[in-house]
Amino acid sequence: MHATMFVVFIAVMSCFAQVKKSILDTTMSGMHIELHMDKAESLFTKEQASGGAVKEGMLILGGAEPLLPNAEIKPNIHLGLHIFDVKSTAAITNAKVEMSLQRLDTEGNQMGGPIEIPVVVMETLGKGVQSTHYGNNVVMLDGPYVVFVSINGKKLKFTLNRLYTPNVPIQYMDMHE
């Protein structure tokens, strides 16, 4: 099954604005799917997040090991795939998700091979089950990319352009409500 390819160019935003909007979204097989791109996020286990000391970041629910912002390779982007049931709008929390990232040249041709993204199942701290999403922190240089996604065997891809502007937020996540 082929999904429509989406292209987005992230606009330069004011240094002081915290713009909240989805990067890319589509609907297929009864699911509304949103791909969010944000700055690298801290991810915490339930034990680390208990006690109320941690106020921001992601709560790990399962899946792969997260790539933490302080890792040696210095991830700079958090890719999060939010999946909702079209009819009920509830977050789908039990999907089997696979993701990979492929860098493109300026002509849209693939450069090298795709990089598998170890998929963590997580939710935003304090936002609850409706914020459940799948993804991880990654390293993304400036330029165009394709994110290949498989959800319960259904394949789609998102094409995006990661632009860099010093001291300007890249994008902030918007939770589907």
N, CA, C and O of each residue as an XYZ file, in Angstrom:
708
protein
N       0.842     -1.182      0.000
C       0.000      0.000      0.000
C       0.886      1.243      0.000
O       1.815      1.345      0.800
N       0.608      2.156     -0.868
C       1.400      3.376     -0.950
C       0.675      4.496     -0.215
O      -0.528      4.686     -0.396
N       1.388      5.216      0.594
C       0.822      6.378      1.285
C       1.300      7.630      0.572
O       2.352      7.635     -0.068
N       0.539      8.658      0.689
C       0.930      9.928      0.088
C       2.176     10.445      0.774
O       2.281     10.415      2.000
N       3.110     10.916     -0.015
C       4.338     11.461      0.537
C       4.113     12.940      0.861
O       3.569     13.692      0.053
N       4.533     13.327      2.028
C       4.367     14.707      2.463
C       5.727     15.369      2.554
O       6.704     14.745      2.970
N       5.790     16.617      2.171
C       7.021     17.383      2.251
C       6.752     18.590      3.119
O       5.728     19.254      2.961
N       7.650     18.880      4.024
C       7.483     20.045      4.886
C       8.807     20.776      4.994
O       9.872     20.163      5.081
N       8.725     22.025      4.986
C       9.884     22.861      5.247
C       9.585     23.614      6.529
O       8.599     24.345      6.622
N      10.444     23.428      7.508
C      10.216     24.031      8.810
C      10.580     25.501      8.730
O      11.718     25.860      8.428
N       9.621     26.327      9.000
C       9.823     27.769      8.891
C      10.629     28.291     10.075
O      10.580     27.734     11.172
N      11.355     29.349      9.839
C      12.098     30.008     10.902
C      11.091     30.663     11.827
O      10.174     31.353     11.382
N      11.274     30.437     13.136
C      10.336     30.967     14.115
C      11.044     31.972     15.007
O      12.271     31.972     15.113
N      10.274     32.808     15.633
C      10.809     33.775     16.576
C      11.506     33.040     17.710
O      11.048     31.981     18.141
N      12.607     33.594     18.195
C      13.354     32.966     19.291
C      12.512     32.816     20.540
O      12.768     31.932     21.357
N      11.515     33.664     20.700
C      10.748     33.656     21.930
C       9.429     32.898     21.803
O       8.772     32.625     22.807
N       9.045     32.565     20.596
C       7.785     31.857     20.393
C       7.978     30.374     20.643
O       9.009     29.804     20.289
N       6.997     29.764     21.244
C       6.991     28.315     21.373
C       5.815     27.815     20.543
O       4.762     27.461     21.073
N       6.020     27.796     19.234
C       4.987     27.398     18.299
C       4.691     25.921     18.504
O       5.605     25.103     18.611
N       3.410     25.587     18.558
C       3.018     24.198     18.753
C       2.170     23.760     17.577
O       1.036     24.213     17.416
N       2.722     22.872     16.749
C       1.937     22.284     15.674
C       2.605     21.018     15.189
O       3.817     20.851     15.323
N       1.822     20.139     14.633
C       2.332     18.886     14.099
C       3.191     19.165     12.887
O       2.962     20.129     12.156
N       4.172     18.325     12.683
C       5.007     18.454     11.502
C       4.286     17.848     10.298
O       4.004     18.549      9.327
N       3.997     16.584     10.358
C       3.370     15.878      9.252
C       2.281     14.960      9.780
O       2.410     14.400     10.869
N       1.204     14.805      9.010
C       0.182     13.854      9.437
C      -0.518     13.266      8.228
O      -0.519     13.841      7.140
N      -1.109     12.111      8.448
C      -1.858     11.413      7.414
C      -2.838     10.469      8.099
O      -2.769     10.253      9.309
N      -3.744      9.912      7.312
C      -4.702      8.939      7.822
C      -4.643      7.703      6.931
O      -4.636      7.814      5.705
N      -4.601      6.533      7.550
C      -4.642      5.277      6.805
C      -5.119      4.160      7.717
O      -4.833      4.154      8.915
N      -5.840      3.230      7.145
C      -6.294      2.012      7.847
C      -6.936      2.310      9.196
O      -6.692      1.597     10.169
N      -7.752      3.354      9.261
C      -8.455      3.692     10.493
C      -7.598      4.381     11.543
O      -8.014      4.534     12.691
N      -6.388      4.800     11.141
C      -5.479      5.476     12.075
C      -5.154      6.879     11.583
O      -4.932      7.099     10.392
N      -5.130      7.820     12.512
C      -4.602      9.156     12.222
C      -3.171      9.149     12.757
O      -2.950      8.862     13.934
N      -2.206      9.461     11.902
C      -0.787      9.325     12.236
C      -0.123     10.681     12.137
O      -0.263     11.381     11.134
N       0.605     11.052     13.184
C       1.317     12.325     13.213
C       2.792     12.069     13.493
O       3.134     11.370     14.447
N       3.656     12.628     12.669
C       5.094     12.569     12.916
C       5.527     13.929     13.443
O       5.371     14.946     12.768
N       6.069     13.938     14.653
C       6.543     15.164     15.289
C       8.064     15.163     15.317
O       8.694     14.123     15.510
N       8.635     16.321     15.126
C      10.081     16.496     15.248
C      10.306     17.621     16.247
O       9.747     18.709     16.106
N      11.129     17.352     17.259
C      11.368     18.289     18.344
C      12.842     18.210     18.713
O      13.584     17.401     18.157
N      13.260     19.039     19.638
C      14.628     18.932     20.162
C      14.741     17.599     20.913
O      13.732     17.048     21.353
N      15.955     17.087     21.056
C      16.163     15.824     21.777
C      15.542     15.929     23.170
O      15.658     16.961     23.832
N      14.893     14.871     23.602
C      14.168     14.847     24.871
C      14.851     13.923     25.875
O      15.488     12.937     25.504
N      14.703     14.262     27.142
C      15.126     13.354     28.210
C      14.044     12.296     28.370
O      12.853     12.605     28.341
N      14.467     11.041     28.539
C      13.535      9.937     28.735
C      13.823      9.289     30.081
O      14.980      9.070     30.441
N      12.759      8.983     30.821
C      12.901      8.479     32.185
C      12.099      7.204     32.389
O      11.030      7.029     31.805
N      12.630      6.310     33.230
C      11.872      5.135     33.650
C      10.848      5.589     34.689
O      10.915      6.712     35.189
N       9.901      4.709     35.008
C       8.910      5.040     36.035
C       9.589      5.327     37.366
O       9.174      6.223     38.101
N      10.635      4.563     37.675
C      11.355      4.764     38.941
C      12.033      6.139     38.965
O      11.984      6.832     39.981
N      12.656      6.532     37.870
C      13.328      7.827     37.810
C      12.329      8.978     37.900
O      12.627     10.017     38.487
N      11.148      8.793     37.319
C      10.155      9.867     37.275
C       9.306      9.948     38.539
O       8.618     10.945     38.756
N       9.347      8.902     39.382
C       8.518      8.923     40.596
C       9.086      9.910     41.604
O      10.283     10.196     41.611
N       8.219     10.414     42.441
C       8.655     11.345     43.475
C       8.464     12.806     43.094
O       8.591     13.688     43.942
N       8.163     13.066     41.843
C       7.842     14.429     41.437
C       9.007     15.342     41.127
O       8.794     16.504     40.780
N      10.238     14.855     41.241
C      11.395     15.714     40.978
C      11.549     16.025     39.487
O      12.023     17.101     39.120
N      11.147     15.080     38.632
C      11.263     15.271     37.184
C       9.965     15.893     36.679
O       8.883     15.350     36.905
N      10.074     17.024     36.001
C       8.888     17.756     35.539
C       8.708     17.724     34.027
O       7.585     17.866     33.542
N       9.795     17.540     33.266
C       9.719     17.560     31.806
C      10.414     16.356     31.221
O      11.362     15.823     31.797
N       9.933     15.935     30.073
C      10.552     14.821     29.376
C       9.544     13.748     29.054
O       8.336     13.985     29.054
N      10.056     12.563     28.778
C       9.228     11.443     28.355
C       9.335     10.297     29.352
O      10.411     10.023     29.885
N       8.221      9.637     29.598
C       8.159      8.467     30.453
C       8.232      7.234     29.565
O       7.393      7.054     28.682
N       9.229      6.384     29.791
C       9.417      5.169     28.999
C       8.380      4.128     29.423
O       8.280      3.784     30.601
N       7.616      3.635     28.457
C       6.615      2.609     28.721
C       7.075      1.234     28.262
O       6.580      0.221     28.756
N       8.016      1.185     27.322
C       8.497     -0.085     26.800
C       9.286      0.121     25.527
O       9.634      1.245     25.165
N       9.563     -0.984     24.853
C      10.292     -0.918     23.600
C      11.794     -0.921     23.791
O      12.313     -1.473     24.761
N      12.478     -0.302     22.858
C      13.941     -0.307     22.811
C      14.546      0.634     23.854
O      13.846      1.396     24.521
N      15.855      0.550     23.965
C      16.597      1.479     24.825
C      16.562      2.879     24.205
O      16.762      3.030     22.999
N      16.309      3.889     25.020
C      16.316      5.244     24.469
C      17.736      5.758     24.248
O      18.672      5.360     24.941
N      17.873      6.637     23.281
C      19.119      7.359     23.067
C      18.966      8.677     23.808
O      18.185      9.540     23.406
N      19.711      8.825     24.886
C      19.560      9.996     25.748
C      20.308     11.200     25.181
O      21.309     11.029     24.485
N      19.835     12.426     25.469
C      20.472     13.631     24.931
C      21.961     13.753     25.269
O      22.715     14.376     24.523
N      22.385     13.161     26.388
C      23.799     13.261     26.778
C      24.646     12.094     26.260
O      25.788     11.922     26.687
N      24.094     11.294     25.345
C      24.843     10.175     24.763
C      26.047     10.700     23.987
O      26.073     11.853     23.556
N      27.031      9.839     23.821
C      28.276     10.216     23.164
C      28.062     10.775     21.758
O      28.782     11.684     21.344
N      27.083     10.246     21.017
C      26.873     10.739     19.650
C      26.039     12.020     19.594
O      25.825     12.562     18.509
N      25.574     12.503     20.719
C      24.858     13.787     20.841
C      23.638     13.897     19.923
O      23.654     14.666     18.962
N      22.585     13.134     20.215
C      21.372     13.283     19.414
C      20.813     14.702     19.554
O      20.886     15.301     20.626
N      20.264     15.225     18.478
C      19.755     16.592     18.504
C      18.270     16.695     18.201
O      17.686     17.772     18.323
N      17.652     15.590     17.807
C      16.244     15.609     17.401
C      15.496     14.459     18.073
O      16.026     13.358     18.225
N      14.256     14.736     18.470
C      13.350     13.701     18.970
C      12.292     13.492     17.891
O      11.524     14.404     17.582
N      12.254     12.281     17.317
C      11.205     11.924     16.365
C      10.150     11.134     17.116
O      10.450     10.101     17.714
N       8.928     11.610     17.088
C       7.833     10.950     17.775
C       6.678     10.686     16.838
O       6.202     11.597     16.161
N       6.224      9.453     16.793
C       5.114      9.053     15.947
C       3.895      8.828     16.835
O       3.864      7.891     17.633
N       2.904      9.681     16.692
C       1.662      9.592     17.458
C       0.617      8.917     16.576
O       0.448      9.282     15.413
N      -0.080      7.935     17.130
C      -1.058      7.166     16.362
C      -2.380      7.179     17.121
O      -2.433      6.826     18.299
N      -3.447      7.588     16.437
C      -4.762      7.697     17.055
C      -5.795      6.923     16.246
O      -5.700      6.836     15.021
N      -6.771      6.368     16.932
C      -7.900      5.736     16.280
C      -8.752      6.842     15.657
O      -9.108      7.807     16.334
N      -9.079      6.708     14.376
C      -9.829      7.753     13.681
C     -11.205      7.964     14.306
O     -11.641      9.104     14.469
N     -11.887      6.888     14.656
C     -13.254      7.007     15.182
C     -13.295      7.543     16.600
O     -14.054      8.468     16.887
N     -12.492      6.979     17.493
C     -12.565      7.369     18.909
C     -11.599      8.503     19.267
O     -11.766      9.139     20.308
N     -10.612      8.764     18.444
C      -9.504      9.720     18.660
C      -8.578      9.305     19.811
O      -7.693     10.069     20.193
N      -8.775      8.103     20.365
C      -7.906      7.621     21.438
C      -6.532      7.258     20.880
O      -6.412      6.784     19.751
N      -5.517      7.484     21.677
C      -4.161      7.081     21.295
C      -4.108      5.567     21.189
O      -4.653      4.854     22.032
N      -3.448      5.085     20.147
C      -3.233      3.642     19.990
C      -1.931      3.316     20.703
O      -0.861      3.781     20.310
N      -2.031      2.514     21.754
C      -0.897      2.278     22.647
C      -0.238      0.916     22.454
O       0.762      0.616     23.108
N      -0.781      0.094     21.571
C      -0.248     -1.264     21.422
C       0.176     -1.569     19.985
O       0.159     -2.730     19.576
N       0.551     -0.565     19.225
C       0.957     -0.779     17.835
C       2.356     -1.388     17.775
O       3.183     -1.158     18.658
N       2.604     -2.153     16.739
C       3.953     -2.651     16.455
C       4.546     -1.676     15.434
O       4.140     -1.645     14.272
N       5.508     -0.888     15.893
C       6.053      0.196     15.077
C       7.528     -0.041     14.782
O       8.307     -0.394     15.667
N       7.890      0.156     13.532
C       9.289      0.163     13.104
C       9.525      1.476     12.384
O       8.657      1.967     11.663
N      10.728      2.049     12.592
C      11.062      3.325     11.968
C      12.507      3.296     11.485
O      13.375      2.681     12.106
N      12.746      3.970     10.368
C      14.116      4.185      9.914
C      14.200      5.565      9.273
O      13.195      6.150      8.870
N      15.413      6.057      9.194
C      15.688      7.412      8.730
C      16.663      7.324      7.569
O      17.666      6.616      7.653
N      16.378      8.034      6.490
C      17.225      8.013      5.300
C      17.527      9.445      4.877
O      16.611     10.218      4.595
N      18.797      9.796      4.834
C      19.194     11.129      4.380
C      19.088     11.201      2.864
O      19.358     10.225      2.164
N      18.690     12.376      2.362
C      18.568     12.608      0.928
C      19.521     13.721      0.501
O      19.881     14.581      1.305
N      19.926     13.698     -0.761
C      20.703     14.822     -1.269
C      19.730     15.915     -1.722
O      18.515     15.749     -1.610
N      20.254     17.014     -2.224
C      19.417     18.149     -2.593
C      18.492     17.840     -3.773
O      17.534     18.572     -4.021
N      18.779     16.760     -4.494
C      17.933     16.344     -5.616
C      16.876     15.320     -5.187
O      16.052     14.895     -5.997
N      16.905     14.926     -3.902
C      15.944     13.944     -3.399
C      16.385     12.507     -3.538
O      15.591     11.595     -3.308
N      17.643     12.281     -3.912
C      18.177     10.921     -4.023
C      18.696     10.453     -2.662
O      19.241     11.244     -1.892
N      18.521      9.163     -2.374
C      18.969      8.619     -1.100
C      20.487      8.614     -1.011
O      21.180      8.258     -1.964
N      20.992      9.015      0.153
C      22.432      9.022      0.431
C      22.722      7.913      1.428
O      22.220      7.951      2.551
N      23.525      6.922      1.040
C      23.826      5.821      1.945
C      22.599      4.971      2.175
O      21.625      5.032      1.424
N      22.665      4.174      3.234
C      21.543      3.307      3.562
C      20.700      3.891      4.677
O      21.129      4.816      5.366
N      19.498      3.353      4.858
C      18.654      3.833      5.945
C      19.230      3.451      7.307
O      19.906      2.431      7.442
N      18.959      4.265      8.294
C      19.399      4.028      9.666
C      18.177      3.610     10.476
O      17.204      4.356     10.584
N      18.242      2.412     11.039
C      17.138      1.923     11.865
C      17.051      2.763     13.137
O      18.069      3.071     13.757
N      15.842      3.127     13.515
C      15.606      3.871     14.759
C      15.064      2.879     15.785
O      13.992      2.307     15.585
N      15.797      2.667     16.885
C      15.258      1.799     17.938
C      14.014      2.461     18.524
O      14.103      3.562     19.070
N      12.868      1.816     18.422
C      11.600      2.442     18.791
C      11.299      2.244     20.276
O      11.183      1.120     20.764
N      11.177      3.359     20.969
C      10.772      3.409     22.374
C       9.289      3.755     22.399
O       8.842      4.619     21.645
N       8.529      3.094     23.254
C       7.137      3.471     23.491
C       7.170      4.385     24.709
O       7.734      4.030     25.744
N       6.561      5.568     24.583
C       6.671      6.556     25.664
C       5.442      7.440     25.706
O       4.614      7.433     24.795
N       5.342      8.197     26.780
C       4.331      9.247     26.865
C       4.988     10.470     27.485
O       5.995     10.365     28.184
N       4.414     11.608     27.225
C       4.926     12.855     27.772
C       4.598     12.907     29.265
O       3.455     12.673     29.658
N       5.593     13.212     30.091
C       5.375     13.288     31.537
C       4.215     14.229     31.853
O       4.162     15.360     31.370
N       3.293     13.740     32.668
C       2.165     14.554     33.102
C       1.023     14.647     32.115
O      -0.004     15.251     32.427
N       1.169     14.066     30.926
C       0.113     14.169     29.904
C      -0.734     12.911     29.791
O      -1.826     12.948     29.223
N      -0.241     11.797     30.329
C      -1.027     10.579     30.343
C      -1.057      9.807     29.044
O      -0.331     10.105     28.095
N      -1.928      8.796     29.029
C      -1.972      7.814     27.944
C      -2.260      8.447     26.589
O      -1.810      7.923     25.570
N      -2.985      9.544     26.544
C      -3.318     10.168     25.262
C      -2.080     10.719     24.558
O      -2.114     10.967     23.353
N      -0.990     10.914     25.297
C       0.258     11.409     24.690
C       1.199     10.276     24.275
O       2.332     10.528     23.863
N       0.729      9.025     24.382
C       1.566      7.875     24.008
C       2.051      8.023     22.573
O       1.279      8.345     21.670
N       3.338      7.782     22.380
C       3.905      7.817     21.033
C       5.112      6.905     20.953
O       5.552      6.336     21.951
N       5.635      6.777     19.750
C       6.695      5.834     19.429
C       7.820      6.600     18.760
O       7.562      7.482     17.941
N       9.065      6.282     19.093
C      10.188      6.949     18.443
C      11.412      6.935     19.321
O      11.576      6.057     20.168
N      12.283      7.922     19.113
C      13.523      8.001     19.876
C      14.220      9.304     19.511
O      13.810     10.012     18.591
N      15.266      9.600     20.242
C      16.158     10.695     19.881
C      17.082     10.195     18.773
O      17.495      9.035     18.773
N      17.399     11.075     17.839
C      18.262     10.733     16.709
C      19.206     11.898     16.423
O      19.034     13.005     16.934
N      20.197     11.618     15.598
C      21.074     12.669     15.086
C      20.613     12.990     13.672
O      20.557     12.111     12.812
N      20.285     14.254     13.441
C      19.906     14.688     12.100
C      20.698     15.935     11.750
O      20.639     16.940     12.459
N      21.433     15.865     10.662
C      22.116     17.031     10.134
C      21.104     17.852      9.337
O      19.989     17.396      9.083
N      21.494     19.055      8.949
C      20.617     19.853      8.103
C      20.364     19.126      6.795
O      21.233     18.412      6.293
N      19.189     19.309      6.252
C      18.900     18.761      4.943
C      17.674     17.880      4.909
O      17.009     17.683      5.926
N      17.372     17.346      3.727
C      16.178     16.525      3.540
C      16.375     15.078      3.993
O      17.472     14.525      3.929
N      15.273     14.490      4.452
C      15.254     13.109      4.933
C      13.941     12.451      4.546
O      12.945     13.119      4.264
N      13.966     11.125      4.538
C      12.755     10.316      4.489
C      12.726      9.516      5.778
O      13.729      8.918      6.166
N      11.574      9.504      6.442
C      11.359      8.653      7.606
C      10.418      7.541      7.144
O       9.262      7.794      6.805
N      10.929      6.302      7.134
C      10.132      5.141      6.767
C       9.497      4.588      8.030
O      10.169      4.434      9.049
N       8.205      4.288      7.970
C       7.457      3.830      9.138
C       6.659      2.592      8.761
O       6.100      2.509      7.667
N       6.612      1.642      9.665
C       5.731      0.490      9.543
C       4.909      0.418     10.827
O       5.459      0.361     11.927
N       3.587      0.422     10.672
C       2.674      0.329     11.815
C       1.823     -0.913     11.604
O       0.997     -0.964     10.693
N       2.031     -1.911     12.451
C       1.307     -3.181     12.325
C       1.387     -3.715     10.890
O       0.410     -4.241     10.357
N       2.563     -3.570     10.275
C       2.789     -4.079      8.931
C       2.400     -3.127      7.809
O       2.741     -3.375      6.652
N       1.697     -2.046      8.121
C       1.312     -1.056      7.101
C       2.452     -0.056      6.960
O       2.902      0.530      7.945
N       2.916      0.134      5.725
C       4.096      0.965      5.491
C       3.719      2.327      4.929
O       2.805      2.452      4.114
N       4.444      3.348      5.383
C       4.312      4.688      4.847
C       5.625      5.409      5.021
O       6.520      4.931      5.718
N       5.741      6.563      4.388
C       6.956      7.344      4.552
C       6.609      8.816      4.597
O       5.643      9.278      3.990
N       7.434      9.535      5.339
C       7.313     10.975      5.464
C       8.606     11.589      4.947
O       9.693     11.140      5.313
N       8.505     12.596      4.114
C       9.682     13.317      3.644
C       9.681     14.672      4.317
O       8.665     15.368      4.330
N      10.825     15.050      4.879
C      10.913     16.321      5.582
C      12.265     16.953      5.349
O      13.199     16.298      4.888
N      12.366     18.225      5.669
C      13.621     18.953      5.533
C      13.954     19.550      6.886
O      13.196     20.367      7.409
N      15.058     19.157      7.445
C      15.498     19.662      8.741
C      16.384     20.867      8.470
O      17.509     20.736      7.987
N      15.855     22.045      8.791
C      16.600     23.288      8.611
C      17.150     23.739      9.949
O      16.541     23.494     10.991
N      18.282     24.387      9.926
C      18.910     24.842     11.162
C      19.038     26.354     11.162
O      19.502     26.954     10.193
N      18.622     26.959     12.259
C      18.827     28.385     12.483
C      19.373     28.522     13.895
O      18.716     28.086     14.840
N      20.556     29.116     14.076
C      21.132     29.222     15.419
C      20.186     29.879     16.409
O      19.541     30.880     16.098
N      20.109     29.306     17.602
C      19.351     29.856     18.727
C      17.855     29.978     18.478
O      17.179     30.744     19.165
N      17.333     29.251     17.525
C      15.901     29.280     17.243
C      15.351     27.876     17.443
O      15.913     26.912     16.923
N      14.248     27.747     18.198
C      13.676     26.408     18.382
C      13.340     25.785     17.038
O      12.873     26.469     16.127
N      13.579     24.485     16.917
C      13.274     23.787     15.677
C      11.771     23.581     15.568
O      11.151     23.974     14.580
N      11.201     22.972     16.571
C       9.768     22.661     16.575
C       9.415     22.171     17.964
O      10.234     21.527     18.620
N       8.237     22.459     18.411
C       7.752     21.955     19.675
C       6.570     21.049     19.412
O       5.769     21.316     18.517
N       6.451     19.968     20.190
C       5.372     19.023     19.982
C       4.037     19.596     20.398
O       3.940     20.392     21.333
N       3.027     19.181     19.695
C       1.653     19.499     20.024
C       0.944     18.175     20.283
O       0.831     17.346     19.380
N       0.480     17.976     21.471
C      -0.223     16.734     21.795
C      -1.608     16.763     21.190
O      -2.315     17.764     21.310
N      -2.007     15.689     20.546
C      -3.344     15.561     19.968
C      -4.326     15.461     21.119
O      -4.210     14.579     21.970
N      -5.287     16.361     21.146
C      -6.257     16.344     22.249
C      -7.667     16.176     21.750
O      -8.604     16.141     22.547
